[in-house]
Amino acid sequence: MAGLSYSAHLSQKNSAINSKAKLSGVAKHNLRKYRSNDYDKENIVILCGTDKLVQDVKKIYKEQFDEAVQKYNANQTRDDRKIANYYEKVANDKKKDMAVELIFQLGDKDYWDHHSEKRRDMDIVYDKILEKLQEEAPELVVANAVIHYDEASPHMHVVAVPVATGFKKGLEKQVSKRKVCTKEFLENVLQGRL
């Protein structure tokens, strides 16, 4: 498969996942939670997570932030400053992205029109890309990864929670697209080593 084009995109602006509604919309699209005449379960391959993407993200929040929330709450003297549910807190903060979506694509429509017999080999390729992503950016905690074979080019959608540490205000460990998805990450990892 030498000579394949490669592209990687990170959700931002209108496609940013900054609310529960947006996360739900991503889940519907990625996992094909709608029915159409073109829908075929065989064309959707889940590499990481489950067919319940929102629950996968909530699980990451619990695993990654519960300890930081408990520590933060223990230091609060006023109950109104305590955090009951960090997932809900972030979901209601329109300034923060709850999660990020990365889309990886190898090849274009023209390539796949001429090499359709190789489409299913992409399970292995995208699994390796996912493995390398987790190795290169461990602070981007993957909740769900899905391959779509039902479009012109097979591509992978990855939903991850950007987890950053070292904050002086609030929780010492927080969701932070700004700290994790830096220019260096975009250039060196997404468009570089991957």
N, CA, C and O of each residue as an XYZ file, in Angstrom:
776
protein
N       0.814     -1.189      0.000
C       0.000      0.000      0.000
C       0.862      1.259      0.000
O       0.456      2.305      0.506
N       2.021      1.142     -0.559
C       2.922      2.299     -0.625
C       2.305      3.396     -1.478
O       1.562      3.128     -2.422
N       2.626      4.627     -1.129
C       2.157      5.762     -1.913
C       0.754      6.220     -1.594
O       0.209      7.073     -2.294
N       0.161      5.674     -0.558
C      -1.178      6.110     -0.167
C      -1.117      7.511      0.417
O      -0.176      7.853      1.133
N      -2.116      8.313      0.110
C      -2.209      9.623      0.759
C      -2.655      9.398      2.203
O      -3.309      8.404      2.518
N      -2.288     10.337      3.069
C      -2.606     10.242      4.489
C      -3.163     11.579      4.951
O      -2.622     12.633      4.616
N      -4.235     11.535      5.713
C      -4.727     12.765      6.323
C      -5.228     12.458      7.731
O      -5.766     11.386      8.009
N      -5.029     13.444      8.607
C      -5.506     13.341      9.981
C      -6.106     14.688     10.341
O      -5.481     15.730     10.140
N      -7.310     14.663     10.870
C      -8.019     15.893     11.229
C      -8.415     15.861     12.698
O      -8.749     14.807     13.240
N      -8.376     17.014     13.328
C      -8.772     17.165     14.724
C     -10.004     18.052     14.780
O     -10.045     19.106     14.146
N     -11.010     17.625     15.542
C     -12.244     18.406     15.648
C     -11.970     19.784     16.231
O     -11.219     19.931     17.195
N     -12.591     20.783     15.629
C     -12.490     22.150     16.131
C     -13.632     22.980     15.570
O     -14.355     22.537     14.678
N     -13.786     24.169     16.091
C     -14.837     25.100     15.694
C     -16.199     24.419     15.689
O     -16.641     23.949     16.738
N     -16.877     24.347     14.555
C     -18.237     23.780     14.502
C     -18.287     22.292     14.811
O     -19.331     21.785     15.221
N     -17.178     21.582     14.623
C     -17.188     20.141     14.901
C     -16.620     19.819     16.285
O     -16.451     18.648     16.622
N     -16.324     20.843     17.089
C     -15.812     20.622     18.440
C     -16.858     19.909     19.294
O     -18.054     20.182     19.184
N     -16.404     19.010     20.129
C     -17.310     18.274     21.028
C     -17.338     19.027     22.355
O     -16.585     18.712     23.277
N     -18.218     20.029     22.440
C     -18.265     20.887     23.624
C     -19.617     20.855     24.338
O     -19.941     21.760     25.107
N     -20.397     19.813     24.080
C     -21.673     19.641     24.780
C     -22.102     18.176     24.685
O     -21.585     17.409     23.872
N     -23.054     17.813     25.531
C     -23.572     16.441     25.472
C     -24.284     16.195     24.138
O     -24.236     15.091     23.596
N     -24.935     17.220     23.621
C     -25.631     17.080     22.331
C     -24.629     16.793     21.207
O     -24.880     15.951     20.344
N     -23.497     17.496     21.224
C     -22.463     17.265     20.197
C     -21.881     15.860     20.326
O     -21.666     15.174     19.326
N     -21.626     15.434     21.578
C     -21.087     14.093     21.805
C     -22.082     13.042     21.328
O     -21.693     12.049     20.712
N     -23.346     13.256     21.606
C     -24.397     12.344     21.156
C     -24.459     12.295     19.628
O     -24.645     11.227     19.045
N     -24.302     13.450     18.987
C     -24.297     13.510     17.530
C     -23.127     12.755     16.938
O     -23.275     12.072     15.925
N     -21.958     12.871     17.562
C     -20.772     12.132     17.109
C     -21.031     10.630     17.252
O     -20.688      9.847     16.366
N     -21.631     10.240     18.364
C     -21.946      8.821     18.587
C     -22.892      8.302     17.514
O     -22.687      7.213     16.978
N     -23.931      9.079     17.195
C     -24.894      8.654     16.166
C     -24.210      8.477     14.815
O     -24.468      7.509     14.100
N     -23.342      9.414     14.478
C     -22.643      9.315     13.191
C     -21.635      8.163     13.191
O     -21.673      7.297     12.317
N     -20.742      8.161     14.168
C     -19.654      7.182     14.179
C     -20.143      5.747     14.275
O     -19.606      4.854     13.619
N     -21.167      5.530     15.098
C     -21.656      4.171     15.326
C     -22.915      3.857     14.524
O     -23.547      2.815     14.693
N     -23.256      4.806     13.639
C     -24.408      4.630     12.753
C     -25.649      4.262     13.546
O     -26.315      3.265     13.271
N     -25.941      5.094     14.539
C     -27.102      4.866     15.400
C     -28.406      5.310     14.733
O     -29.455      5.379     15.375
N     -28.324      5.598     13.477
C     -29.514      5.905     12.696
C     -29.641      4.784     11.669
O     -28.673      4.067     11.411
N     -30.761      4.636     11.113
C     -30.964      3.591     10.109
C     -31.202      4.244      8.755
O     -31.964      5.202      8.627
N     -30.542      3.707      7.772
C     -30.757      4.162      6.395
C     -30.681      2.946      5.494
O     -30.298      1.862      5.935
N     -31.040      3.119      4.244
C     -30.984      2.008      3.292
C     -29.555      1.533      3.069
O     -29.333      0.377      2.708
N     -28.571      2.434      3.287
C     -27.170      2.086      3.066
C     -26.515      1.450      4.291
O     -25.390      0.957      4.207
N     -27.215      1.459      5.428
C     -26.610      0.968      6.666
C     -26.366     -0.531      6.604
O     -27.231     -1.302      6.188
N     -25.176     -0.928      7.022
C     -24.825     -2.339      7.136
C     -23.838     -2.459      8.292
O     -22.742     -1.903      8.232
N     -24.215     -3.173      9.331
C     -23.380     -3.313     10.524
C     -21.985     -3.844     10.192
O     -21.023     -3.553     10.902
N     -21.877     -4.614      9.126
C     -20.584     -5.181      8.731
C     -19.601     -4.104      8.271
O     -18.392     -4.337      8.243
N     -20.108     -2.944      7.918
C     -19.245     -1.864      7.427
C     -18.745     -0.933      8.526
O     -18.059      0.048      8.241
N     -19.081     -1.229      9.771
C     -18.625     -0.443     10.917
C     -17.839     -1.380     11.823
O     -18.377     -2.371     12.315
N     -16.558     -1.064     12.044
C     -15.700     -1.909     12.870
C     -15.226     -1.095     14.076
O     -14.584     -0.056     13.927
N     -15.556     -1.587     15.268
C     -15.135     -0.913     16.503
C     -13.777     -1.489     16.911
O     -13.658     -2.679     17.199
N     -12.754     -0.625     16.931
C     -11.415     -1.057     17.336
C     -11.179     -0.853     18.831
O     -10.405     -1.584     19.449
N     -11.848      0.140     19.404
C     -11.657      0.462     20.821
C     -12.981      0.976     21.361
O     -13.689      1.717     20.679
N     -13.314      0.587     22.574
C     -14.563      1.029     23.165
C     -15.694      0.091     22.809
O     -15.480     -1.073     22.473
N     -16.907      0.622     22.890
C     -18.097     -0.192     22.682
C     -19.033      0.511     21.699
O     -18.667      1.514     21.088
N     -20.223     -0.018     21.556
C     -21.222      0.639     20.710
C     -22.012      1.689     21.501
O     -23.060      2.158     21.057
N     -21.494      2.046     22.669
C     -22.088      3.092     23.513
C     -21.015      4.148     23.781
O     -20.447      4.202     24.872
N     -20.745      4.973     22.790
C     -19.661      5.950     22.844
C     -19.781      6.913     24.020
O     -18.777      7.208     24.669
N     -20.970      7.407     24.309
C     -21.145      8.350     25.420
C     -20.735      7.676     26.730
O     -20.077      8.295     27.567
N     -21.117      6.426     26.908
C     -20.729      5.685     28.123
C     -19.219      5.469     28.160
O     -18.614      5.502     29.232
N     -18.601      5.246     26.990
C     -17.142      5.091     26.921
C     -16.449      6.364     27.408
O     -15.457      6.291     28.134
N     -16.962      7.521     27.015
C     -16.379      8.803     27.437
C     -16.585      8.998     28.935
O     -15.665      9.417     29.637
N     -17.783      8.699     29.429
C     -18.051      8.826     30.869
C     -17.110      7.936     31.684
O     -16.657      8.326     32.760
N     -16.823      6.755     31.174
C     -15.920      5.822     31.854
C     -14.512      6.427     31.955
O     -13.866      6.322     32.998
N     -14.042      7.054     30.882
C     -12.731      7.706     30.891
C     -12.718      8.822     31.932
O     -11.748      8.963     32.677
N     -13.788      9.618     31.989
C     -13.874     10.692     32.979
C     -13.741     10.121     34.389
O     -12.998     10.654     35.213
N     -14.453      9.050     34.658
C     -14.417      8.439     35.993
C     -13.004      7.948     36.310
O     -12.465      8.237     37.378
N     -12.418      7.214     35.384
C     -11.080      6.657     35.601
C     -10.015      7.751     35.748
O      -9.122      7.643     36.589
N     -10.113      8.782     34.944
C      -9.066      9.802     34.899
C      -9.212     10.904     35.945
O      -8.208     11.443     36.412
N     -10.448     11.249     36.322
C     -10.636     12.453     37.121
C     -11.210     12.254     38.520
O     -11.178     13.187     39.323
N     -11.735     11.069     38.840
C     -12.360     10.874     40.160
C     -11.416     11.201     41.311
O     -11.820     11.849     42.277
N     -10.179     10.764     41.219
C      -9.218     11.018     42.297
C      -8.940     12.519     42.441
O      -8.882     13.033     43.558
N      -8.770     13.216     41.323
C      -8.517     14.666     41.362
C      -9.723     15.414     41.930
O      -9.557     16.391     42.660
N     -10.944     14.959     41.596
C     -12.164     15.587     42.123
C     -12.244     15.382     43.637
O     -12.563     16.316     44.373
N     -11.958     14.176     44.098
C     -11.997     13.900     45.537
C     -10.993     14.770     46.294
O     -11.302     15.312     47.355
N      -9.799     14.893     45.738
C      -8.758     15.721     46.366
C      -9.188     17.193     46.392
O      -9.018     17.879     47.399
N      -9.737     17.660     45.290
C     -10.215     19.047     45.205
C     -11.334     19.291     46.209
O     -11.306     20.264     46.962
N     -12.315     18.400     46.213
C     -13.455     18.555     47.127
C     -13.035     18.532     48.593
O     -13.628     19.230     49.416
N     -12.022     17.740     48.926
C     -11.548     17.648     50.310
C     -10.974     18.981     50.787
O     -10.967     19.263     51.985
N     -10.499     19.788     49.862
C      -9.916     21.086     50.220
C     -10.921     22.232     50.199
O     -10.560     23.370     50.500
N     -12.162     21.956     49.853
C     -13.183     23.002     49.776
C     -13.909     23.127     51.114
O     -14.309     22.132     51.718
N     -14.068     24.367     51.558
C     -14.794     24.611     52.807
C     -16.265     24.917     52.545
O     -17.098     24.803     53.443
N     -16.579     25.306     51.316
C     -17.968     25.609     50.942
C     -18.510     24.517     50.029
O     -17.879     24.149     49.038
N     -19.676     24.009     50.373
C     -20.293     22.944     49.585
C     -20.600     23.364     48.144
O     -20.550     22.543     47.228
N     -20.918     24.652     47.951
C     -21.273     25.107     46.605
C     -20.072     25.113     45.646
O     -20.253     25.260     44.438
N     -18.875     24.959     46.162
C     -17.675     24.904     45.310
C     -17.249     23.470     44.994
O     -16.373     23.244     44.159
N     -17.866     22.520     45.658
C     -17.518     21.115     45.427
C     -18.081     20.649     44.084
O     -19.121     21.120     43.624
N     -17.370     19.725     43.483
C     -17.772     19.182     42.187
C     -18.447     17.834     42.416
O     -17.820     16.893     42.903
N     -19.713     17.748     42.067
C     -20.464     16.499     42.242
C     -20.149     15.516     41.114
O     -20.004     14.316     41.344
N     -20.044     16.047     39.884
C     -19.839     15.189     38.718
C     -19.024     15.986     37.693
O     -19.536     16.922     37.079
N     -17.752     15.609     37.512
C     -16.869     16.374     36.628
C     -17.331     16.308     35.164
O     -17.214     17.293     34.435
N     -17.845     15.177     34.743
C     -18.363     15.046     33.371
C     -19.463     16.080     33.132
O     -19.447     16.781     32.120
N     -20.403     16.176     34.047
C     -21.507     17.138     33.919
C     -20.994     18.575     33.971
O     -21.472     19.439     33.237
N     -20.023     18.823     34.838
C     -19.452     20.172     34.959
C     -18.833     20.610     33.625
O     -19.075     21.723     33.159
N     -18.044     19.737     33.023
C     -17.405     20.065     31.743
C     -18.456     20.162     30.641
O     -18.360     21.024     29.767
N     -19.449     19.290     30.675
C     -20.509     19.308     29.651
C     -21.264     20.631     29.651
O     -21.769     21.058     28.612
N     -21.344     21.272     30.788
C     -22.068     22.540     30.896
C     -21.176     23.769     30.730
O     -21.649     24.901     30.823
N     -19.895     23.544     30.485
C     -18.943     24.639     30.286
C     -18.649     24.759     28.789
O     -17.835     24.007     28.252
N     -19.301     25.687     28.129
C     -19.184     25.824     26.669
C     -17.784     26.237     26.213
O     -17.481     26.188     25.020
N     -16.926     26.645     27.160
C     -15.567     27.052     26.801
C     -14.619     25.869     26.681
O     -13.518     26.004     26.149
N     -15.042     24.712     27.173
C     -14.191     23.523     27.148
C     -14.747     22.478     26.198
O     -15.961     22.318     26.076
N     -13.853     21.772     25.528
C     -14.257     20.612     24.747
C     -14.270     19.415     25.685
O     -13.291     19.170     26.391
N     -15.363     18.671     25.699
C     -15.491     17.496     26.556
C     -14.574     16.372     26.094
O     -14.050     15.593     26.890
N     -14.405     16.322     24.793
C     -13.598     15.293     24.148
C     -13.166     15.859     22.798
O     -13.624     16.925     22.386
N     -12.294     15.147     22.126
C     -11.892     15.537     20.778
C     -12.108     14.349     19.856
O     -12.091     13.191     20.274
N     -12.311     14.676     18.592
C     -12.434     13.618     17.589
C     -11.314     13.801     16.580
O     -11.068     14.900     16.082
N     -10.644     12.695     16.295
C      -9.616     12.678     15.262
C     -10.111     11.754     14.161
O     -10.669     10.691     14.433
N      -9.905     12.163     12.931
C     -10.296     11.335     11.794
C      -9.049     11.052     10.967
O      -8.351     11.969     10.534
N      -8.784      9.776     10.759
C      -7.630      9.342      9.980
C      -8.120      8.703      8.686
O      -9.061      7.910      8.687
N      -7.475      9.057      7.596
C      -7.833      8.471      6.309
C      -6.571      8.198      5.505
O      -5.684      9.044      5.394
N      -6.515      7.015      4.957
C      -5.439      6.641      4.047
C      -6.058      6.374      2.692
O      -7.050      5.653      2.582
N      -5.479      6.950      1.674
C      -6.015      6.777      0.329
C      -7.178      7.705      0.077
O      -7.772      8.253      1.006
N      -7.494      7.872     -1.186
C      -8.631      8.705     -1.571
C      -9.599      7.853     -2.390
O      -9.344      6.673     -2.628
N     -10.690      8.444     -2.813
C     -11.723      7.723     -3.553
C     -11.142      7.037     -4.782
O     -11.462      5.881     -5.060
N     -10.294      7.740     -5.514
C      -9.698      7.171     -6.728
C      -8.877      5.920     -6.403
O      -8.979      4.905     -7.092
N      -8.064      6.003     -5.349
C      -7.256      4.841     -4.955
C      -8.156      3.654     -4.618
O      -7.934      2.542     -5.098
N      -9.169      3.896     -3.792
C     -10.026      2.801     -3.343
C     -10.926      2.271     -4.456
O     -11.320      1.105     -4.418
N     -11.257      3.092     -5.436
C     -11.998      2.602     -6.599
C     -11.190      1.560     -7.363
O     -11.756      0.645     -7.960
N      -9.862      1.701     -7.345
C      -8.982      0.788     -8.080
C      -8.388     -0.319     -7.211
O      -7.759     -1.237     -7.738
N      -8.573     -0.252     -5.899
C      -7.989     -1.248     -4.992
C      -9.010     -1.716     -3.956
O      -8.675     -1.876     -2.782
N     -10.212     -1.929     -4.374
C     -11.282     -2.271     -3.425
C     -11.010     -3.578     -2.676
O     -11.510     -3.769     -1.567
N     -10.230     -4.470     -3.268
C      -9.933     -5.748     -2.610
C      -9.063     -5.569     -1.366
O      -8.970     -6.480     -0.543
N      -8.429     -4.412     -1.223
C      -7.545     -4.154     -0.082
C      -8.240     -3.420      1.060
O      -7.630     -3.192      2.105
N      -9.502     -3.047      0.878
C     -10.204     -2.243      1.884
C     -10.170     -2.883      3.272
O      -9.879     -2.204      4.257
N     -10.459     -4.162      3.359
C     -10.544     -4.820      4.668
C      -9.183     -5.011      5.333
O      -9.119     -5.378      6.506
N      -8.102     -4.768      4.607
C      -6.779     -4.783      5.227
C      -6.595     -3.593      6.153
O      -5.665     -3.567      6.959
N      -7.464     -2.621      6.042
C      -7.331     -1.395      6.820
C      -7.591     -1.612      8.311
O      -7.176     -0.786      9.123
N      -8.259     -2.691      8.690
C      -8.424     -3.013     10.113
C      -7.046     -3.042     10.782
O      -6.845     -2.438     11.835
N      -6.117     -3.741     10.165
C      -4.769     -3.916     10.707
C      -4.033     -2.574     10.715
O      -3.392     -2.219     11.704
N      -4.128     -1.839      9.619
C      -3.436     -0.556      9.489
C      -3.951      0.440     10.521
O      -3.158      1.080     11.211
N      -5.266      0.577     10.632
C      -5.820      1.544     11.582
C      -5.575      1.123     13.028
O      -5.426      1.975     13.904
N      -5.534     -0.162     13.280
C      -5.206     -0.642     14.624
C      -3.777     -0.218     14.988
O      -3.516      0.175     16.125
N      -2.873     -0.298     14.043
C      -1.476      0.138     14.264
C      -1.400      1.651     14.476
O      -0.651      2.120     15.334
N      -2.166      2.412     13.703
C      -2.191      3.870     13.873
C      -2.720      4.220     15.259
O      -2.184      5.107     15.924
N      -3.766      3.529     15.697
C      -4.344      3.762     17.020
C      -3.321      3.445     18.117
O      -3.176      4.197     19.082
N      -2.627      2.338     17.955
C      -1.588      1.933     18.906
C      -0.480      2.992     18.972
O      -0.029      3.358     20.057
N      -0.054      3.471     17.824
C       1.005      4.482     17.749
C       0.526      5.815     18.351
O       1.294      6.498     19.029
N      -0.727      6.181     18.106
C      -1.290      7.401     18.679
C      -1.243      7.343     20.197
O      -0.853      8.316     20.844
N      -1.637      6.213     20.772
C      -1.651      6.064     22.222
C      -0.233      6.082     22.797
O      -0.015      6.538     23.919
N       0.713      5.587     22.027
C       2.119      5.597     22.433
C       2.692      7.025     22.376
O       3.391      7.459     23.293
N       2.389      7.735     21.300
C       2.925      9.087     21.083
C       2.228     10.154     21.933
O       2.841     11.158     22.294
N       0.965      9.938     22.249
C       0.184     10.946     22.985
C      -0.646     10.273     24.071
O      -1.870     10.207     23.956
N       0.002      9.769     25.127
C      -0.742      9.066     26.183
C      -1.738      9.955     26.926
O      -2.675      9.451     27.546
N      -1.541     11.276     26.868
C      -2.479     12.181     27.523
C      -3.768     12.356     26.715
O      -4.706     13.005     27.177
N      -3.814     11.790     25.534
C      -5.027     11.756     24.727
C      -5.627     10.367     24.949
O      -5.294      9.419     24.237
N      -6.510     10.253     25.936
C      -7.016      8.952     26.367
C      -8.182      8.544     25.462
O      -9.242      9.169     25.469
N      -7.962      7.496     24.696
C      -8.931      7.055     23.699
C     -10.114      6.365     24.368
O      -9.947      5.418     25.136
N     -11.307      6.856     24.062
C     -12.545      6.271     24.575
C     -13.159      5.325     23.550
O     -13.749      4.306     23.909
N     -13.016      5.671     22.267
C     -13.695      4.916     21.225
C     -12.988      5.127     19.890
O     -12.563      6.238     19.576
N     -12.865      4.069     19.115
C     -12.298      4.166     17.768
C     -13.092      3.248     16.844
O     -13.305      2.072     17.142
N     -13.521      3.806     15.722
C     -14.400      3.101     14.790
C     -13.898      3.297     13.361
O     -13.512      4.399     12.971
N     -13.910      2.215     12.591
C     -13.575      2.311     11.169
C     -14.871      2.294     10.371
O     -15.771      1.497     10.639
N     -14.955      3.186      9.386
C     -16.091      3.218      8.462
C     -15.648      2.662      7.113
O     -14.719      3.172      6.486
N     -16.323      1.622      6.686
C     -16.099      1.061      5.352
C     -17.245      1.417      4.412
O     -17.234      1.020      3.246
N     -18.224      2.155      4.901
C     -19.424      2.414      4.109
C     -19.370      3.745      3.358
O     -20.397      4.233      2.885
N     -18.190      4.325      3.248
C     -18.029      5.566      2.488
C     -16.965      5.345      1.422
O     -16.398      4.256      1.332
N     -16.690      6.350      0.623
C     -15.778      6.209     -0.527
C     -14.395      5.706     -0.129
O     -13.806      4.887     -0.834
N     -13.877      6.188      0.989
C     -12.567      5.755      1.482
C     -12.717      5.251      2.903
O     -13.345      5.916      3.727
N     -12.151      4.080      3.212
C     -12.214      3.618      4.601
C     -11.440      4.598      5.485
O     -10.332      5.006      5.139
N     -12.018      4.970      6.611
C     -11.374      5.927      7.508
C     -11.743      5.589      8.948
O     -12.694      4.852      9.207
N     -10.966      6.147      9.879
C     -11.166      5.843     11.291
C     -11.510      7.115     12.064
O     -10.854      8.146     11.913
N     -12.546      7.023     12.891
C     -12.935      8.083     13.815
C     -12.455      7.678     15.206
O     -12.766      6.584     15.676
N     -11.705      8.550     15.862
C     -11.225      8.298     17.215
C     -11.771      9.402     18.113
O     -11.575     10.585     17.835
N     -12.456      9.020     19.187
C     -12.928      9.986     20.180
C     -12.072      9.766     21.427
O     -11.995      8.663     21.967
N     -11.432     10.855     21.865
C     -10.524     10.769     23.005
C     -10.757     11.941     23.951
O     -11.296     12.978     23.565
N     -10.341     11.750     25.190
C     -10.436     12.798     26.200
C      -9.014     13.337     26.423
O      -8.123     12.581     26.812
N      -8.798     14.637     26.181
C      -7.477     15.219     26.417
C      -7.271     15.491     27.906
O      -7.935     16.358     28.474
N      -6.363     14.763     28.534
C      -6.148     14.821     29.975
C      -4.824     15.533     30.259
O      -3.759     15.070     29.851
N      -4.906     16.659     30.961
C      -3.705     17.425     31.295
C      -3.564     17.545     32.808
O      -4.546     17.498     33.548
N      -2.323     17.700     33.244
C      -2.041     17.809     34.676
C      -1.266     19.096     34.962
O      -0.857     19.819     34.053
N      -1.080     19.352     36.258
C      -0.257     20.479     36.673
C      -0.982     21.805     36.786
O      -0.344     22.857     36.782
N      -2.294     21.775     36.886
C      -3.053     23.018     37.025
C      -2.921     23.564     38.446
O      -2.924     22.798     39.410
N      -2.805     24.865     38.571
C      -2.692     25.529     39.875
C      -4.063     25.900     40.428
O      -4.251     25.939     41.644
N      -5.028     26.175     39.538
C      -6.389     26.531     39.955
C      -7.329     25.374     39.624
O      -7.186     24.715     38.594
N      -8.287     25.141     40.511
C      -9.243     24.060     40.274
C      -8.587     22.707     40.466
O      -7.672     22.553     41.275
N      -9.064     21.735     39.715
C      -8.492     20.396     39.785
C      -7.068     20.429     39.241
O      -6.777     21.166     38.298
N      -6.183     19.633     39.833
C      -4.812     19.584     39.318
C      -4.734     18.776     38.022
O      -3.757     18.877     37.280
N      -5.764     17.976     37.754
C      -5.859     17.176     36.530
C      -7.197     17.513     35.891
O      -8.246     17.342     36.512
N      -7.165     17.997     34.639
C      -8.380     18.471     33.986
C      -8.420     18.082     32.511
O      -7.412     17.698     31.918
N      -9.609     18.193     31.945
C      -9.773     18.086     30.499
C      -9.206     19.367     29.907
O      -9.577     20.463     30.327
N      -8.305     19.236     28.930
C      -7.739     20.438     28.322
C      -7.231     20.158     26.913
O      -6.116     19.673     26.719
N      -8.066     20.473     25.946
C      -7.659     20.341     24.544
C      -6.473     21.265     24.267
O      -5.549     20.892     23.544
N      -6.498     22.460     24.836
C      -5.450     23.456     24.599
C      -4.072     22.949     25.036
O      -3.080     23.167     24.341
N      -4.013     22.273     26.191
C      -2.722     21.787     26.700
C      -2.247     20.519     26.002
O      -1.043     20.280     25.903
N      -3.174     19.710     25.521
C      -2.810     18.417     24.932
C      -2.641     18.512     23.416
O      -1.663     18.001     22.868
N      -3.566     19.147     22.753
C      -3.549     19.219     21.288
C      -2.833     20.490     20.833
O      -3.426     21.372     20.210
N      -1.564     20.558     21.157
C      -0.748     21.728     20.855
C      -0.315     21.734     19.393
O      -0.507     20.757     18.669
N       0.259     22.830     18.983
C       0.808     22.939     17.627
C       1.870     21.852     17.407
O       1.937     21.254     16.333
N       2.687     21.605     18.415
C       3.724     20.567     18.321
C       3.094     19.190     18.132
O       3.574     18.387     17.332
N       2.012     18.919     18.876
C       1.311     17.645     18.728
C       0.788     17.495     17.301
O       0.961     16.452     16.670
N       0.151     18.545     16.805
C      -0.408     18.496     15.447
C       0.684     18.278     14.403
O       0.535     17.442     13.512
N       1.773     19.023     14.513
C       2.843     18.926     13.523
C       3.684     17.663     13.679
O       3.917     16.945     12.707
N       4.139     17.392     14.897
C       5.079     16.291     15.116
C       4.435     14.906     15.186
O       5.008     13.919     14.727
N       3.244     14.851     15.763
C       2.595     13.546     15.921
C       1.597     13.292     14.796
O       1.790     12.374     13.998
N       0.530     14.094     14.720
C      -0.516     13.828     13.724
C      -0.007     13.907     12.288
O      -0.264     13.009     11.485
N       0.715     14.981     11.964
C       1.193     15.142     10.588
C       2.641     14.673     10.422
O       3.186     14.709      9.318
N       3.256     14.237     11.512
C       4.656     13.811     11.462
C       4.807     12.310     11.632
O       4.683     11.548     10.673
N       5.076     11.893     12.866
C       5.428     10.496     13.122
C       4.317      9.497     12.794
O       4.611      8.364     12.413
N       3.074      9.883     12.928
C       1.998      8.948     12.556
C       1.960      8.772     11.052
O       1.126      8.026     10.539
